[in-house]
């Protein structure tokens, strides 16, 4: 399997079999031009790689996805890391064919010095799926876009990730973000994800966007074409219109495209948001809504088998709101706790979510604290650890304060 271990440029030479091309590539090779997934230290556990296969499969089903070549390339790398060499070979071949077709050239996107922007773009695209530092992703997309400003996709991705990074930052990263997003939207008018994030940024700056959100959702038949765009649009409905209207929109799109897997996931998530995070001014959900949410989440267990832990926890939180099967929630949690996941971050998620279940549904504050402490004690960076730490910090108990002072630093 030498072709699979080779860096991208060498792998391309092996596939092409062209002596002239091989000679030219070898004469111009630099360390940077040989960068690819195999040289980026993308070391992830098997469960995380399996979950990434779900994402690659969903993204590959989007009509007109302009990153399809990169999707096949990363998917092939993931299959190789999972030991599925033949599947990896087929996906790398699809990546080569797709990239060639997109660029109308037979040498592909992996060759030599003048294509360094391609390396930056693909590295950024890959690192965002591996949960790396957002600022690094923004930096790579920005370099690619500046080096080759005619590539609309790279500029769009740069602006999108600048917005995403700002959403989780305590400071304003770019005072001209709204104008950059407006310009990117003019160059890439069909990008639903960008359009939704642009409206979200306008709302952040005090604008009323309700009418524009409804207008963006006007063409139901095209909304399933973008996985991330559809979810960003539904989030706009949840935050700026109503959760109930988000549910209605998601159900309407799913009705037109009943076989699109990720649409079922979005409908289920909207129902869970409506049921679990109910606002005070919302009426309690009817049992029929809870039953629909339960049925969807149970279906997701088979549709996304490598994400079953999260799906089962979500299912338990909905059962906890049911009028006739609340006990099922505790049964699910006890089963998951008995067969604890191996991954540290998965353990943190389970402990954190069970701690909330104990506090809000079992009135067991002491038990809740114990599970927040278990989540926090695992030295792994994660959002669940942060949430548990924040919860514990609100408690003024001397023992807990000492526990927090003596925490082991998380692994980087």
N, C-alpha and C positions, 0 to 999 in steps of 0.2 A: 504493500500500500504506500510506496514512496510518493506517489502523486498526491496523496492525501496529507502527508506530513510536510510537504514542501510549502514554503511561503507562497503567497498568491501569484506573483509573477512567474515563479518556477512551475507552479501547478498549471498555469495557463500554457507554458511552453510544452509541458508533457502532453496536455490535451490537444494542442494544435498540431504537433508533429512537424512544424515548419522549420527547416534548418536556417533559412534566412532570418526568420523572425527570432529564432533562438539566439542566433549570433548577435543580432541588433540589440536584443534585450540584455544579453550578457554584457555587451560592451558598455551599456548605459546604466547598469544596475547600481543602485546605492542602497545603503541600509534602509533608508526611509521608503524607497520604492518597493522593498520586499516586505513591508509591513502587511499583515493580514490578521485574521482572527487567531491564527496559530501562534502569533508572536505577541499578543496583547495581554497575556496572563489572565485570561478569562476563566478563572477556576471557580466553578460553582458545584454545589452538591447535586446528586442525581435527582432528588425531588424537585429542586428548583429548575433544573434543566427540563424535566418532564413537564412542569407547568409552563415553561416557555414554549414548548411544542404546541400547546393549546393556542397561545397568542399568535405564533407564526401561521398556524392553520387558519385561524380566523382572519388575519390580515391578508392571507393569500387568496381568500374568497372575495375580497372587495373588488368590485368592477373598476377597472381603470387605475388601480393603485400604481403610482409611478415609482414606488420603491420595491416593486415586485422582484427585481433582480437581487436586491440586497436581502429581501425576505428569504428567497431560496438559498442564498449564500449563507446567511446566519443559521437558517434551519438545517442546512447540510452540516455545518460545524457542530451544531447541537447534537445531531444524530451521530456524528463521528465520536463526540465525547461520551455518548451513551453506548458506544460499541456497535452501532448499527451501520457498518461500513458500506454495505450495498445501497441502503437508503441514502446515505450521505453522498455516495457517488452520483446517484440519480438526481439529487437536488443540486449538486454543484454543476451538473450538466445543464439542468434547467436554468440555473443562474447565468451560466455563460451564454446560453441561447437568448435569454431575455435581455441581458445587458447589451449583447450584440445588436439585437433588434431595436432596442430603444435608442441606441447611439448610431444606428445605421453604419456600423463599421465592424470588420471582422476581427479586429485585435482585442476587443473588449475593454473593460474599464480598469484592468489591473496592471497595465504596462507603464513603466519607466517615468522619467523625471517630470515631464510636463503634465503628468496626471496626478501630482501630489494633492491637489484640491479634492480629487475623488477619494483619496485615502482619508483625509480629514473628515469628509462627509460620511463615509461608511463607518469610520471609527466612532463618530458622534452617534450615528444611528444605532450602532451595536451597543455602545456603553449605556444608552438610555434604557435598554431592555435589561441590562445587568445591574441596574440600580446604582450606577456610579454617581459621583458628584455632579449635580446639575450645572454648576458653574463651568466644569470641564466640558460638558456636552455643549453648552452655549459657546464656549471658546472655540471648540473645533468647528462647529457649524459656522461661526463668524469668520474664521480663517478661510474656510472653503468658499463662502459667499464673497468675501473680499477678493480672493484670488481669481474667482471666475464669476463675476457679477451677472452674467447672462443666464446662470442656472437658477431658475425661479424656485425650484424645489428646495434648494439649499438656503436661499434667502428666507423663504417661508418657514423652514424648520428653525432657522436661527431666531426669527422673531417669536415663533411659538414657544421655544424653550426659554427665551428671555422672559416672556410672560409667565411661564410656569415657574421659573426660578424666583421671580418677583413675588408670586403668590405665597411662597413659603419663606420669604425673607423678611427680616425685621426692618430692613431699610429699602428705600426706593432705588432700584438698581440703575434705572435709566429714566430721566425726566422726560425724554422724548419718545417713550415707548408707544403711546397712543398714535402719534404721527407715523412712527415706523410701521405699526400694524396697519394703519390706513393705507400707506403706500404699498405694503406687501399684499394687502387685499385687492388693490387695483390691479396688481400684476398677476394675481392668482385668484380670480373671482369665483371659481367653482369649488374652492376649498372650504368645505363646511366647518371643519375644525377651526380653521383660522377665523372664519366669519363669526363663529360662536365666541371664541376667545376675545375677538375685537369688541363685541357687544359687552362681554363681561368687564373688559377694561373701561369701556365707556361708563358702565354702571359704577365701577370703582371710583370714577372721577365725578360722580354725582349726577349723571344723566339718567333720564327715565327711558328705559329701553323696552318696555312691555310690547308696544306695537311692532317694533322691529323684530323682537323674538318671535312673535306670532307670524310675521311675514316670512321669516327665515324657515319656519316649519310648514309653510304653505304647500309645498310640493311633496306630499307624502310618498309618492312612488319613487322618488330619488333618494330618500333619506337613508335607506338601508345600504347605500353604496359606500358609506364611510363609517367604520367601526368607532373610531375615536371621535369623529365629528358628531355622530348621533348621540353619544354619551354626553358630550359637551353641551349639546342642545338641550338634552333632558335636564342637565344640571341647571341651565338657565331657567327652565320652567320651574324647577324645584325652588330655586332661590328667589326668583323675581315674579313669578306668576302664582302657581300653586302646585302642590304635589299631586293633587287629584287630576289636574289637567296634564301633568307629566305622565301619569298612569294612562290616561285616555289616549294621549299621543302615542305612547309606546305600544299600547294594545292595537291601535289603528295601523301602525307600520307593520307590526307582527302579523296582523290579519292579511295584509297584502303580500307578505313574504314569510309564510309559516315555516319554511324549512331553513331559515337563516339562524344558525345556532346562537350567535351573540345577541340577536334581538330578543330571544327568550331570556337570556341572562339580564338584559337591560330592563325588561318588563318585571322580572323577579326582583331586581334591585330597587326599582321604583316602588313596588308594593311593600318591600321590607322597610324602605324609608318612611312610607306613609304609616305603617303599622307600629314600627319600633320607635321612631323619632317623632311621634305625633305632637304637633303644636297644640298649645292650650286652647286656641280658638277653633280647633278641628274637632268634629264629633268622633267618638270612638268608632273604630272600623267595624263594619258588620261582619258577622261570622262568614258570610259568603266570600268577602274579600280575603279574610284570613285563610280560608280553605283554598282559594285560588293561588295565594302566595305559597302555601305549603306544597300544593301540587307542582307548581313551577320549580321550586327549590329541590323537590325530590327528583324531578326530571333532570335538573342540572347535575345531580350526582352522577348520572350515567353519561351525560353529554361532556362533562369535564372531570373525568375520573382522577386526573392527577392533581386536582384542586379540591379533593373531597373533604379535607379537614375544614377549610374555610366554609365550604357549602354546608357541611353538617352543623357548624357553629351558627351560621346564619339561620338555618332551619330551626335550631333549638330556640333562638331568640324569638322567632315567630310563634312557635308552639307555646312559648311562655305567655303570649298575648291571646291565646285561643280560649274560648269559653268552655270547651269540653275536653281538652287534652293537654292541660298545663303540665301534668306529670310527665308527659313525653319529653319536655325540655330537659328536665333533670336526668331522665334516663339516657338521653343522648350525651349529655356532658359527662356522666359517670362512665359511659362506655369509652369516650375519648380519653378521659383521665386514666382509665385502667390500661389502655393501650397507647401510652404517651408517644407523641411523634419524636423522631430522632433529632430533627433539626432544632437548634437553639431558638431561632426566631419563631418557629412554629409552636414551640413550648410557650414562649412569651405570649403569643397570640391567644393560645388556649387558656393560660392562667389569667391573662388580663380580661378576656371576655367572660370567663367563669366568675371572676371577682365581681364584675358588674351584674351578672345574673344573681349572685348571692345577695348583693346589696339591694337591687331594685325589685327582685321577684321573690326572694326567700326571707327578706328582712333580717339577714344574717350579716351584720356589719363587721363582726369580729372575724368571721370566716372570709369575708371579702378582703379585709386587710391582709390576712395571711397569704391569700393568693396574689395580691398585688406585690407583696414582698417576694414571693417565689418568682414572679415575672421579672422583678427588678434585680434579683440576685444573680441572674444569668448574665455574664459579662459580654453581651452582644448588642451592638447598636441596632435599634429598631424603633419604629413609632410606638409599638405597644409598650416597650420598656419606658419610653418617655412619658406615656400616658399614666402608667402605674406610678412612676416617680412623682408626677404632678399631683396625683391623688394622695399619695402618702405625705407629701409636703404640707398638705392642708391639715393633717392630723398633728396635734401638738404633743402627742404622747412621747415621753422621754425615751422609751425603748426604741420607738420608731425613728426618732431623731438621731439616736446613736447608730442605728442600723444604716441610715442614709449616709452618715459621715464616714462609715467604714466600707462603703460599697467599693467593689473592685471595678477598675476602669474597663469599659467595653473594648473588645477587640476591634481593630480598625479594618 
